[in-house]
Amino acid sequence: MVCCQRARKIYYQILEGNRCLLADERDKKRFLDILSSVETEEEWLIYAFCLTDDRAYFVIEANGISSVRRGVLRAAGEFLRRYRADPSHSEAKELFLRSEDLKALDSLGEIAARCRQIHRLPLEKGYVSRLGDYWWSSYITYAGEYSWKIVDCRIFSLYFSANPEVAKRRLLQFHQ
């Protein structure tokens, strides 16, 4: 008997929430902690992420679109449950996090372009004037400034070179 396995694919995903839902750095960290356990359970590889005050952006490799939907909804639900339980959040009644713009990425060029787009968001939104200064993005892992454990750099780095030093230099140039 032959067992059919689902093909792994790479997806671009945005989670949108209330304005300033993720504005507090403790909430961003809490969300990433939750996402880390979902990543393990769903057997994801997260290639890029960026958390802004009202959205979370990702490039994720997963066992099908249902894995992404299920995991993102579970992460959002758990985050909202913990957020509402925190006494410092009095405005928690009308909160939401909804999944939007879930899209399969079909080529390394498309993956690289989405990762670059995600990594440049803090600059474009005016949060920082230098990409490496934004803590809540996977860019700092690629740049070697901090290692987010949820980020898998292999595919994006291989897009630039099999040599890690050359890949890092080209990646940094690509983000300018």
N, C-alpha and C positions, 0 to 999 in steps of 0.2 A: 504494500500500500504506500502510495506517495503522499507525503504531507505537503500541503500548500502553505507557503509562508507569505505573509504580506511583504511587499517590497517597501523598503525604507525610502522615504522621500524627505525633502527639505522644504520647510514652510516658513513663510513670513506671516507674523501674527501681531496684531495690535489689541491691547486691552484698553478700553477707554473707561474712565471713571469720572466722578464729580470733580469739579474744579478744585484743585488743591488737596485731593484725597491722599496723594502721596507726597505732599509738600514737606512733611516732617521727616527728617532723616531716619528717625527710629522706625517710622512706618515703612520707608523704603527697605531698610534692613530686615524688618519683619517679613515683608513680602518676598524678598530674596531667600530668606530662610525657608519659607513655605515652599517656594518654587524649587529649592534644592531637593526637598523630599519628594515632590511630585516628579522631578526629573529622574530621580532614582527609580521610583515605582513604575513610571511609564517607559523607562529605558530610553529617554531622550538624550540627544547631544545638543547642547545649546551653543551655537556658534557666535551669536551676538545678542546683546540686550542693551537697552537704555531705559531707565525710569525717569520720567519727567513728573511734574507735580500732578498731572491728571491722566497720564497714559503710561503704559508699559509696552515696549516694542521688542520683538524677538525674531531671530532666525533660528529655527529648531529642526533637527533631524528626528523623525519619529516613525513608528510603525503604522503609518497611515493617518489620514486626516481625523479619524475618530479618536485616536490617541491624543492628538493635539487639542481637539475640542474638549474631551473628557478631562484632561490634565489642567487646561487653562480654567475651565469652570470650577474644578476642585480647588485650585489655588485661589481663585477669586472668592469663592464661597468661604474658605477657611480664613482668608485675610479679613473679609468683612465680619465674620463671626468674632474674631479676635479684636478687631477695631471697635466694634460695638460694645464689647465687654470691657474695654479700657475706659475707666472713669474720666480720664482727661479729654475724651472725645464726646462732648455733649451734643454735637450736631449730627450724630450718627443715624438718625431715623430715616433720612431720605437718601442714603448711600446707594450707589450702584457701581458695579464694574461689569462691563459687557464686552464680549468678544466681537471684534470686527475685522474686516479686511484679511481674512485667512486665505492665503494664496500659496499654491505650490510653486516652487522655484525649480526651473528645469535645466539650468546650466551654471557652470562655475562663474561665468561672467555676471549672470543675474544674481547669484548668491553674493559675490563680491560687491556688486553695486548696492544691494540692500544693506549689507553690513556697513558699508561706507555711509550710506544715508542715515542709518541708525546712529552710528558713531558721531556724525556731524551735528545731530540734533541739538546738543547743548550749546554749540556755537551759534547755530541759527536761531535758537530761542533766546539768546542773550544771557544764558546762565553763566558762561565763562568766556574768556577771550583766548584761552588755549585749551585744546582738547584734553590734554593730560591732566588738567585741573579738575575735571568733572569726575567725581568719585563713583557715580551711579550708572556707569557704562562699562561695557566689556573692553572698550578701547584701551583702558589702562592696563589690562592683562596683556593685550597684544603688544603694547608699547614697553612692557616689562616694568611698569611702575608699581603694580600691585597684582596679585594673583587671585582673581575670583575663581573659586573652586568649581563653580557651575559651568565655566566657559571651557569649551574644547576649541583650541586654536588650530588644530591640524589642517582642516580643509581650506580655510581662508589663507593660512600661511603657505600651503602647497600651491595655491593659485599663483603665488609670486615666485617661489623657488623651492627646490628640495633642500637647499642650504639654509639653515635657520637664520644665520646672520644676514644673508642676502635678502631672504624673505622679510625679515623685520625692517630692514632699510627701505625696501620697496613698498611695504605696507604703510610705513609712516609717510612716504612720499605720496602714495595713493590717496591718503586722507587730507592732504593739503588743499 
